Amino acid sequence: MLLLLNCLHAFKFFQVFSYRSPGSALKEMSEVSVEKRKDKCENCSKQCNKKQSDNHGLSSPQDGETVHEKEAPRPLLLSACLSCDGCMSEGESLKISQQNLEELERVLALNNKCDVAKHKVLVASVCPQSLPFFAVKLGVDVVEAGAKLCAFLKSLGVKFVFDTTLAAGFSIIESQKEFISRYRRRHHDSSALPMFTSSCPGWIRYSERILGSLVTPHICTARSPQQIMGCLVKDYFSKQQKLNADKVYHMVVAPCFDKKLEAVREEFYNSLLESRDVDCVLTSGEIYYLMQQKKVSIEDLDSLPLDHVLGDAGDATPVRHEGRGSEGFLEHVFKHAAKELFGVDVHEITYQTLRNRDFQEVTLERDGETLLHFAAVYGFPNIQTLVHRMRKGRVPYQLVEVLSCPGGCLSGRGQAEDQTAGGVDKILVRQMEGVYKSLPVALPEFNPALQTLYQDWLEGQDSPQTRQRLHTQYKSRNPRPSRPLHMQW
């Protein structure tokens, strides 16, 4: 049960790491969050009779009871532990607690002082799913929202503002290549299929900490768009600017709090460069709060185009990939696989809804034979259904796009949270979905900037540099055997 708490913390980060920027309103939000966390922690302790100890995470007796590790776990409500951070390591907690507005202001303040040795070049990368949030909040179209956000960040002292669509293109292409490879070795490699997408840090943390070897060999090794962008900024872009990587402070604006946890993973720290690929993740809500704190008038803000890592040679006009609210890994891989494996051109994808809108299937058939069978599984209850089926060997899919947020990335709690009623602001999400669809769709395979970077930065699509910089490995971080936990939904 301890491991369950450790993992599920990632799914509701917004209650654990509250905004830390100065201001009375923010302070009140923090205090409410702490109270909720205390209530939840007490509730969890009473239900499972376990609490964190220094003895390698083993359970300890509570209220005079003797608890044995081999006891059958008691039923545990998911809502009882979504907010608990008691099982995180001190190192993780410290690193994540530094990803806040105060830290950004500290770096900006250092740049305003005379000690040039401590100056850093600030680079911000904005997730495309964050732009619809600012469009709705600022009352402008999505392209103008990107221009206004760029101007605001530069008014603070940020030097360059990119979006992560280019990095997402790398992630999609590498996922396509890996799926084709896995499909072709499926008959002699039991872990080849199904392949699970790897862009959602909440899903990754759950897989590594709880599911372990049942799932981790099936996770696509392509890095997420955020972490590819981090490598691109700290490696390629810093060299183009003739800067050491440790002189670049890279901040990501994301719709999801879980992205903070992803940024501090050990494998994303470059010991040679002595630099982390992503130094700080701030949510869309945190940046919007900063706008309010500084009393920014949207009319007074300039409109500045987003920058491009290739400079004037690149087009920084906001675009999106296919998919209803995320990067569209399922659709891009499906179309690519249909063409590459079966010579079929798929122009439109038809989803079949199963349990709910967040559990859907896509099928390619020819002459009554099913050639491809993919699924999109969003939200933790649906993920649990998927896992139960996998334990029973009843997963018919070759690829599953897995996201921990119901509705996908647009519904990330870093921007879609209803601050008054709790839960997701459904009206805001519907507005953001409409705005997101207004962005033109771009196919990464035909992006000339990606082809340039594959050659100039990575020395080819199949080079060792491509494998090193665009891929990672996911492994079980659970020292005990992975067994299903009895949970109530």
C-alpha positions as CSV (number, residue, x, y, z in Angstrom):
1,M,0.0,0.0,0.0
2,L,3.0,2.3,0.7
3,L,4.0,1.9,-2.9
4,L,0.5,2.7,-4.0
5,L,0.7,6.0,-2.2
6,N,4.1,6.7,-3.6
7,C,2.8,6.4,-7.2
8,L,-0.6,7.9,-7.0
9,H,0.8,11.1,-5.6
10,A,1.8,12.0,-9.1
11,F,-1.8,12.0,-10.3
12,K,-2.9,15.0,-8.2
13,F,0.2,17.1,-7.9
14,F,-1.8,20.3,-7.7
15,Q,-2.7,19.6,-4.1
16,V,0.7,18.6,-3.0
17,F,2.9,21.3,-4.5
18,S,0.9,24.5,-4.2
19,Y,2.0,27.7,-5.8
20,R,4.7,29.4,-3.8
21,S,4.7,32.8,-5.2
22,P,4.1,35.8,-2.9
23,G,0.6,37.1,-2.4
24,S,-2.2,36.6,0.1
25,A,-4.5,34.8,-2.4
26,L,-1.8,32.3,-3.1
27,K,-1.1,31.8,0.6
28,E,-4.7,31.0,1.2
29,M,-4.6,28.4,-1.6
30,S,-1.5,26.9,-0.1
31,E,-3.1,26.7,3.4
32,V,-6.2,25.0,2.1
33,S,-4.1,22.5,0.2
34,V,-2.1,21.6,3.3
35,E,-5.2,21.0,5.3
36,K,-6.6,18.7,2.6
37,R,-3.4,16.8,2.5
38,K,-3.4,16.3,6.3
39,D,-7.0,15.0,6.1
40,K,-6.2,12.6,3.3
41,C,-3.0,11.4,5.1
42,E,-4.9,10.7,8.3
43,N,-7.6,8.9,6.3
44,C,-5.0,6.8,4.5
45,S,-3.3,5.9,7.8
46,K,-6.5,4.8,9.4
47,Q,-7.5,2.6,6.4
48,C,-4.3,0.9,5.6
49,N,-2.4,1.1,9.0
50,K,0.8,1.9,7.2
51,K,3.0,5.0,7.3
52,Q,6.4,5.8,5.9
53,S,9.4,4.8,7.9
54,D,13.2,5.1,7.5
55,N,13.4,1.3,7.4
56,H,13.5,0.9,3.6
57,G,9.8,1.8,3.3
58,L,8.6,-1.1,5.4
59,S,5.3,-0.6,7.3
60,S,5.3,0.3,11.0
61,P,2.8,-0.5,13.7
62,Q,0.3,2.2,14.5
63,D,-2.1,2.7,17.4
64,G,-0.7,-0.3,19.2
65,E,-1.4,-2.7,16.3
66,T,1.0,-5.1,14.9
67,V,1.0,-5.0,11.1
68,H,2.7,-7.8,9.1
69,E,3.8,-7.2,5.5
70,K,2.2,-10.4,4.3
71,E,-1.3,-9.3,5.5
72,A,-3.9,-8.9,2.8
73,P,-4.3,-5.2,2.0
74,R,-7.5,-3.6,3.1
75,P,-9.8,-2.0,0.6
76,L,-8.5,1.5,-0.1
77,L,-10.4,4.3,-1.8
78,L,-8.4,6.0,-4.5
79,S,-9.6,9.4,-3.2
80,A,-8.0,8.7,0.1
81,C,-4.5,8.9,-1.2
82,L,-4.4,11.0,-4.3
83,S,-3.0,13.9,-2.4
84,C,-0.4,12.1,-0.3
85,D,3.3,13.0,-0.7
86,G,4.5,11.0,2.3
87,C,6.1,8.3,0.3
88,M,8.3,10.6,-1.8
89,S,12.0,10.6,-1.2
90,E,13.5,13.7,0.4
91,G,15.5,14.3,-2.7
92,E,12.5,14.2,-5.0
93,S,10.5,16.5,-2.7
94,L,13.4,19.0,-2.5
95,K,13.9,19.1,-6.3
96,I,10.2,19.5,-7.1
97,S,9.6,22.1,-4.4
98,Q,12.2,24.3,-6.1
99,Q,10.1,24.3,-9.3
100,N,7.9,27.3,-8.5
101,L,7.5,31.0,-9.2
102,E,9.8,32.0,-6.4
103,E,12.6,30.0,-8.0
104,L,12.0,31.8,-11.3
105,E,12.0,35.2,-9.5
106,R,15.3,34.2,-7.8
107,V,17.0,33.5,-11.1
108,L,15.6,36.7,-12.6
109,A,16.8,38.7,-9.6
110,L,20.3,37.2,-10.0
111,N,20.4,38.4,-13.6
112,N,19.6,41.9,-12.5
113,K,22.6,42.1,-10.2
114,C,26.1,43.0,-11.3
115,D,27.7,39.6,-10.8
116,V,28.0,38.4,-14.4
117,A,29.3,35.0,-13.2
118,K,25.8,34.2,-11.9
119,H,23.9,35.3,-15.0
120,K,21.9,32.8,-16.9
121,V,20.2,32.9,-20.2
122,L,16.5,32.1,-19.6
123,V,14.8,30.0,-22.2
124,A,11.1,29.1,-22.0
125,S,9.4,26.2,-23.9
126,V,5.6,26.3,-24.0
127,C,3.6,23.1,-24.6
128,P,1.0,23.6,-27.4
129,Q,-1.7,22.3,-25.0
130,S,-1.1,25.4,-22.8
131,L,-1.8,27.9,-25.5
132,P,-5.6,27.3,-25.6
133,F,-5.7,28.0,-21.9
134,F,-4.2,31.4,-22.4
135,A,-6.4,32.0,-25.5
136,V,-9.5,31.4,-23.4
137,K,-8.3,33.4,-20.4
138,L,-7.1,36.3,-22.4
139,G,-10.0,36.4,-24.8
140,V,-7.8,36.1,-28.0
141,D,-7.2,33.5,-30.7
142,V,-4.6,30.9,-30.1
143,V,-1.9,32.4,-32.3
144,E,-2.3,35.8,-30.6
145,A,-2.3,34.0,-27.2
146,G,1.2,32.6,-28.1
147,A,2.4,36.1,-29.1
148,K,1.0,37.7,-25.9
149,L,2.5,35.0,-23.7
150,C,5.9,35.4,-25.5
151,A,5.8,39.1,-24.9
152,F,4.9,38.6,-21.2
153,L,7.7,36.1,-20.6
154,K,10.2,38.4,-22.3
155,S,9.1,41.3,-20.2
156,L,10.1,39.3,-17.2
157,G,13.6,38.7,-18.5
158,V,13.2,35.5,-20.6
159,K,15.5,35.7,-23.6
160,F,14.0,33.0,-25.9
161,V,10.5,31.5,-26.0
162,F,9.9,28.3,-28.0
163,D,7.0,25.9,-28.2
164,T,7.6,22.2,-27.9
165,T,5.8,21.1,-31.1
166,L,9.2,20.5,-32.8
167,A,10.3,18.2,-29.9
168,A,6.9,16.4,-30.1
169,G,7.6,15.8,-33.7
170,F,10.9,14.0,-32.8
171,S,9.0,11.9,-30.2
172,I,6.3,10.9,-32.7
173,I,8.8,9.9,-35.4
174,E,10.8,7.9,-33.0
175,S,7.6,6.2,-31.6
176,Q,6.6,5.4,-35.2
177,K,10.0,3.8,-35.9
178,E,9.9,1.8,-32.6
179,F,6.4,0.5,-33.3
180,I,7.4,-0.8,-36.7
181,S,10.4,-2.6,-35.1
182,R,8.3,-4.1,-32.3
183,Y,5.6,-5.2,-34.7
184,R,8.2,-7.1,-36.9
185,R,9.7,-8.9,-34.0
186,R,6.4,-9.7,-32.2
187,H,6.5,-13.5,-32.9
188,H,9.8,-14.0,-31.1
189,D,9.7,-11.2,-28.5
190,S,6.8,-11.5,-26.0
191,S,7.4,-8.0,-24.7
192,A,7.3,-6.4,-28.2
193,L,3.5,-5.8,-28.2
194,P,1.4,-4.2,-27.0
195,M,3.5,-1.0,-27.0
196,F,2.4,1.7,-24.6
197,T,3.1,5.4,-25.2
198,S,5.6,7.1,-22.9
199,S,4.7,10.9,-22.9
200,C,2.6,10.9,-19.7
201,P,4.8,11.1,-16.5
202,G,1.9,10.1,-14.3
203,W,1.4,6.9,-16.3
204,I,5.2,6.3,-16.3
205,R,5.5,6.7,-12.5
206,Y,2.6,4.3,-11.9
207,S,4.1,1.7,-14.3
208,E,7.6,1.8,-12.7
209,R,6.5,2.0,-9.1
210,I,3.5,-0.3,-9.1
211,L,3.1,-2.4,-12.3
212,G,6.8,-3.1,-12.7
213,S,7.9,-5.8,-15.2
214,L,4.4,-6.5,-16.2
215,V,4.3,-3.2,-18.2
216,T,7.8,-1.5,-18.3
217,P,9.2,-3.7,-21.2
218,H,6.2,-2.6,-23.3
219,I,6.7,1.1,-22.8
220,C,8.0,3.0,-25.8
221,T,11.5,4.2,-25.2
222,A,11.1,7.5,-27.0
223,R,11.5,10.5,-24.7
224,S,8.6,12.7,-24.0
225,P,8.3,16.0,-26.0
226,Q,9.3,17.9,-22.8
227,Q,12.5,16.0,-22.3
228,I,13.5,16.0,-25.9
229,M,13.0,19.8,-25.9
230,G,15.2,20.0,-22.8
231,C,18.0,18.1,-24.6
232,L,17.5,20.2,-27.7
233,V,17.9,23.4,-25.7
234,K,20.7,22.4,-23.5
235,D,22.7,20.6,-26.2
236,Y,22.1,21.9,-29.7
237,F,20.7,25.4,-29.0
238,S,23.2,26.3,-26.2
239,K,26.1,25.3,-28.6
240,Q,24.6,27.5,-31.3
241,Q,24.5,30.4,-28.9
242,K,28.1,29.5,-27.8
243,L,27.0,29.0,-24.2
244,N,27.8,26.3,-21.7
245,A,24.7,24.3,-20.8
246,D,24.9,25.3,-17.1
247,K,24.6,29.0,-18.2
248,V,21.1,28.3,-19.7
249,Y,18.1,28.1,-17.4
250,H,15.4,26.2,-19.2
251,M,11.8,26.6,-18.1
252,V,8.8,24.7,-19.4
253,V,5.2,25.9,-19.3
254,A,3.0,22.8,-19.2
255,P,-0.7,22.0,-18.5
256,C,0.2,19.3,-16.0
257,F,1.9,19.2,-12.5
258,D,3.2,15.8,-13.1
259,K,5.7,17.3,-15.6
260,K,7.6,18.7,-12.6
261,L,8.2,15.2,-11.5
262,E,9.4,14.1,-14.9
263,A,11.9,16.9,-15.0
264,V,13.8,15.7,-12.0
265,R,14.3,12.1,-13.1
266,E,17.9,11.0,-12.7
267,E,18.4,10.1,-16.4
268,F,17.6,13.6,-17.5
269,Y,20.6,15.1,-15.6
270,N,23.7,15.4,-17.9
271,S,26.7,14.8,-15.7
272,L,29.1,15.8,-18.4
273,L,27.4,19.2,-18.9
274,E,26.6,19.4,-15.2
275,S,23.1,20.5,-16.1
276,R,19.5,19.3,-16.0
277,D,17.7,19.2,-19.3
278,V,14.7,21.0,-17.8
279,D,15.5,23.2,-14.8
280,C,11.9,24.2,-13.9
281,V,8.4,23.4,-14.9
282,L,5.6,25.9,-14.3
283,T,2.0,25.2,-15.1
284,S,-0.2,27.3,-17.2
285,G,-2.1,28.3,-14.1
286,E,1.0,29.4,-12.3
287,I,2.0,31.7,-15.2
288,Y,-1.5,33.1,-15.4
289,Y,-1.4,33.7,-11.7
290,L,1.9,35.6,-12.2
291,M,0.2,37.7,-14.9
292,Q,-2.6,38.6,-12.4
293,Q,-0.1,39.4,-9.6
294,K,1.7,41.8,-11.9
295,K,-1.6,43.3,-13.0
296,V,-0.7,42.8,-16.7
297,S,-3.1,44.4,-19.2
298,I,-3.5,42.3,-22.3
299,E,-4.0,45.5,-24.3
300,D,-0.6,46.9,-23.1
301,L,1.3,43.8,-24.0
302,D,3.1,43.6,-27.3
303,S,2.6,40.7,-29.7
304,L,5.9,38.9,-30.2
305,P,6.2,35.8,-32.4
306,L,7.6,32.7,-30.8
307,D,11.2,32.0,-31.4
308,H,12.6,28.9,-33.2
309,V,15.7,26.9,-32.3
310,L,16.9,27.2,-35.9
311,G,16.6,31.0,-35.7
312,D,15.3,32.8,-38.8
313,A,15.4,29.5,-40.8
314,G,12.6,28.0,-38.8
315,D,8.8,28.8,-38.8
316,A,7.5,29.3,-35.3
317,T,3.8,29.7,-36.2
318,P,1.8,27.6,-33.7
319,V,0.6,24.3,-35.1
320,R,-0.7,21.0,-33.5
321,H,-0.4,17.4,-34.2
322,E,-3.3,15.1,-34.7
323,G,-5.4,14.0,-31.7
324,R,-8.2,15.6,-29.8
325,G,-6.3,17.2,-26.9
326,S,-2.8,15.7,-26.8
327,E,0.1,15.1,-29.2
328,G,-1.8,12.5,-31.2
329,F,0.7,9.6,-30.9
330,L,-2.1,7.0,-31.6
331,E,-3.2,8.7,-34.9
332,H,0.3,9.4,-36.2
333,V,1.6,5.9,-35.4
334,F,-1.6,4.3,-36.8
335,K,-1.4,6.1,-40.1
336,H,2.3,5.4,-40.4
337,A,2.0,1.7,-39.6
338,A,-0.9,1.3,-42.0
339,K,1.2,2.7,-44.8
340,E,4.6,1.1,-43.8
341,L,3.3,-2.4,-43.0
342,F,0.3,-2.8,-45.3
343,G,0.5,-0.2,-48.0
344,V,-2.8,1.4,-46.8
345,D,-3.3,5.2,-46.9
346,V,-5.5,6.2,-43.9
347,H,-6.9,9.7,-44.2
348,E,-9.6,9.7,-41.5
349,I,-9.5,7.7,-38.3
350,T,-12.8,6.5,-36.8
351,Y,-12.9,5.9,-33.0
352,Q,-15.2,3.4,-31.5
353,T,-16.1,4.3,-27.9
354,L,-16.1,1.4,-25.5
355,R,-16.6,2.1,-21.7
356,N,-16.7,5.9,-22.1
357,R,-15.2,8.8,-24.1
358,D,-11.8,8.1,-22.5
359,F,-11.6,4.4,-23.6
360,Q,-11.7,4.2,-27.4
361,E,-10.5,1.8,-30.1
362,V,-9.2,2.3,-33.6
363,T,-9.1,-0.7,-36.1
364,L,-7.7,-1.2,-39.6
365,E,-9.4,-4.0,-41.4
366,R,-8.9,-5.5,-44.9
367,D,-11.0,-8.3,-46.4
368,G,-12.4,-9.2,-43.0
369,E,-9.0,-9.4,-41.4
370,T,-8.0,-7.1,-38.6
371,L,-4.6,-5.6,-39.4
372,L,-4.1,-3.0,-36.7
373,H,-6.0,-2.6,-33.4
374,F,-5.1,0.4,-31.3
375,A,-6.7,2.0,-28.2
376,A,-6.7,5.4,-26.4
377,V,-7.0,4.9,-22.7
378,Y,-7.3,8.1,-20.6
379,G,-7.9,8.5,-16.8
380,F,-6.8,6.3,-14.0
381,P,-10.0,4.1,-13.7
382,N,-9.7,3.2,-17.4
383,I,-6.0,2.5,-16.9
384,Q,-6.9,0.1,-14.1
385,T,-9.3,-1.7,-16.5
386,L,-6.5,-2.0,-19.1
387,V,-4.1,-3.4,-16.5
388,H,-6.6,-5.9,-15.2
389,R,-7.1,-7.1,-18.8
390,M,-3.3,-7.3,-19.3
391,R,-2.9,-9.5,-16.2
392,K,-5.4,-11.9,-17.7
393,G,-3.8,-11.8,-21.1
394,R,-6.8,-10.2,-22.7
395,V,-5.3,-7.1,-24.3
396,P,-5.9,-7.3,-28.0
397,Y,-4.2,-4.0,-28.9
398,Q,-0.9,-3.5,-30.6
399,L,-0.5,0.0,-29.3
400,V,-2.2,1.9,-26.5
401,E,-2.0,5.7,-26.0
402,V,-2.1,6.1,-22.2
403,L,-2.7,9.4,-20.4
404,S,-3.5,9.8,-16.8
405,C,-5.7,12.8,-17.2
406,P,-9.3,12.1,-18.3
407,G,-9.8,14.0,-21.6
408,G,-6.1,14.1,-22.3
409,C,-3.5,16.8,-21.8
410,L,-5.8,19.8,-22.2
411,S,-7.5,18.6,-19.0
412,G,-4.2,18.7,-17.1
413,R,-4.8,19.9,-13.5
414,G,-2.3,22.6,-13.9
415,Q,-4.7,24.6,-16.0
416,A,-8.2,22.9,-16.0
417,E,-8.7,22.8,-12.3
418,D,-11.8,24.5,-11.0
419,Q,-10.4,26.5,-8.1
420,T,-13.7,27.2,-6.5
421,A,-15.6,23.9,-6.8
422,G,-12.7,21.5,-7.2
423,G,-12.4,18.9,-10.0
424,V,-12.1,19.8,-13.6
425,D,-13.7,23.0,-15.0
426,K,-15.6,21.3,-17.8
427,I,-16.7,24.5,-19.4
428,L,-13.1,25.7,-19.6
429,V,-12.0,22.4,-21.1
430,R,-14.7,22.5,-23.8
431,Q,-13.6,26.0,-24.7
432,M,-10.0,24.9,-24.9
433,E,-10.9,21.9,-27.1
434,G,-12.5,24.2,-29.5
435,V,-9.5,26.6,-29.6
436,Y,-7.1,23.7,-29.9
437,K,-8.9,22.4,-33.0
438,S,-8.5,25.8,-34.7
439,L,-4.7,25.2,-34.9
440,P,-3.6,23.7,-38.3
441,V,-2.4,20.1,-38.2
442,A,1.3,19.5,-39.1
443,L,2.8,16.1,-40.0
444,P,6.2,15.8,-38.4
445,E,7.5,13.5,-41.3
446,F,7.3,16.5,-43.6
447,N,8.7,19.1,-41.2
448,P,12.0,20.4,-42.8
449,A,13.3,21.6,-39.5
450,L,13.2,18.1,-38.1
451,Q,15.1,16.8,-41.1
452,T,17.7,19.5,-40.7
453,L,18.1,18.7,-37.0
454,Y,18.4,15.0,-37.6
455,Q,21.4,15.7,-39.8
456,D,23.0,18.7,-38.1
457,W,22.4,17.8,-34.5
458,L,22.0,14.0,-34.5
459,E,24.1,12.9,-37.5
460,G,21.2,10.9,-39.0
461,Q,18.0,9.1,-37.9
462,D,19.7,5.8,-37.1
463,S,22.8,7.2,-35.4
464,P,24.1,6.5,-31.9
465,Q,23.4,10.2,-31.1
466,T,19.7,9.8,-32.0
467,R,19.4,6.8,-29.7
468,Q,21.2,8.5,-26.9
469,R,19.4,11.9,-27.0
470,L,15.9,10.9,-28.1
471,H,15.4,7.7,-26.1
472,T,15.5,6.5,-22.5
473,Q,14.7,3.3,-20.6
474,Y,11.9,2.6,-18.2
475,K,12.3,0.0,-15.6
476,S,10.7,-1.4,-12.5
477,R,11.5,0.7,-9.4
478,N,9.5,-1.6,-7.1
479,P,11.7,-3.9,-5.0
480,R,8.9,-6.2,-4.3
481,P,6.9,-8.4,-6.7
482,S,4.1,-6.6,-8.5
483,R,0.7,-7.9,-7.4
484,P,-2.7,-6.5,-8.0
485,L,-4.0,-4.3,-5.2
486,H,-7.7,-4.5,-4.1
487,M,-9.1,-1.0,-4.7
488,Q,-12.6,0.4,-4.7
489,W,-13.7,2.9,-7.4
